Amino acid sequence: MGKALFITVKDLKERSIISGSTDADKLMHFIELAQDMHIQNYLGGKLYNKLQTLIIDGEMDDVANADYKTLRDDYIKPMLIWFTQIEYFP
């Protein structure tokens, strides 16, 4: 099973102070680090794994998973963008 990130590099660049010209490969590491350290801590293992599974299986947009999608889009994404900036800018 692969790993799904809750935000994209595009999300990060559009909604943060990180420059659009910053190398995407460098940012991926910091997104993953922030997600593993901070987001997983707040969500707990079961919810974190459930969201991972929904994204990997392509089921996040299913009507039955609307609450998970709202959680990710409205709450987790903004948190992860800020936590990624914290990790990126020492």
Steps between C-alpha positions, in 0.01 A plus 500: 500500500637839402482823689256779419572861579209712618617807304676553171800717429261724306281540812807591702632757253159662447407531868832577669794735489712242319606627159348351189849447361606273788597151383204265546724201577641680804155590626365144480736393777378776731133429425549136590699587811237747625221253425671218687609708799209735555186389319526135598551610861180705497286248311617182664596184315155368409366821345832574332507153342134528396571825313808344341293204380223720358751706301699204372186308402352808328193498723539841664248663265232234557179637652531262793836656589390864493585552868855374446539726197376800700741416781792481258413802289382743769718406796793272418623679187538843667672340800736303280589807294605685816680202650690452173615861512617447858711205390624669182612824664726403793 
